[in-house]
Amino acid sequence: MSSKILPIVYNISMKNQFTERLKELLVMRGISQSELAKAINTTPTSVSYWINGKRQPLAESIYIIAEYLGVSSDYLLGLSDKM
């Protein structure tokens, strides 16, 4: 039996998961968009774009956001329900 690697297809659902989970985590932790931007060394405009689904962060930014918020990158992206 051969094993297949199934590609992960980026879709609207994943985009929505990221924006929803980021919003939810900021509220849960009482962190403003400006505070997040400062903590991860980006602009408040970038964070606003991510939260509103206008743009997606780079992989490096997703990792930094996850580390700062104490969750996994997979959780942020909607690939796992385990924080």
N, C-alpha and C positions, 0 to 999 in steps of 0.2 A: 504494500500500500504506500503510495507516494504522498508526502505531505505538501500541501499547497500553502503559500503565503497569500492571504487575502489582502488586497489593498484597502486602505482606509480611504474612503471617499469623503472629501470635505463637502459638506452641503449646508443648506440654510439651517437645518436643525442644529448642527454643531455651532454655527455662528450665533444662533439664538441662545444656546446653552452657555456659551462663553459670556455674552453680555448679561444674561440673567444671573448667572452665578457670581460674576464680578459685582454686580449691583447688590445682590443679596449679602455677600461677604462684607462689603463696605458698610452696609447698614448694621449687620450683626456685630461688627467690631467697632462701630462708631467712628469710622475713618472717612474723611471727606475726600472728594476727588483731588483737591489741591494737596492734601496731606499725602495721598498716594503718589501723586506726581513728584512731589519733593523727595519722598522716601526712595523712589526708584529712579530718580534722576531723569525725568522726562517732563514734558510740558503739560499743564492742566488741559490744554486743547487736545492733546493726544488722548488723554484719559477720557475726556468727554466724547471724542469720536468713538473710542472703544465701547463705552457705556451705551451710546446711542446706535451702535451697529453700523456706523458710517465707514469705519476702517477696522482692520484686524491688526493686532500687534505682531511684531516679529517673534520668532521662536525664543530668542534670548529674552525678550521682554516678558513673555508668558512665564518663562522659568523664574525670572526675578520677581514678578507679581506673586507667583505661587509661593516662593520662599518667604516673601514678606508677609503674606497672609496666612502662612502655615498650612497650606493645602498642597495637594499634588497638581502638577500640570494637567494630568489626565482628568482630574476632577474639574478643573477650570474649563477644559475643552469639552466636557460632557462625555468623555470616554470611560469614565468610572464614576460610581456614586460614592466611592470611598474617599474621604477627604485626605 
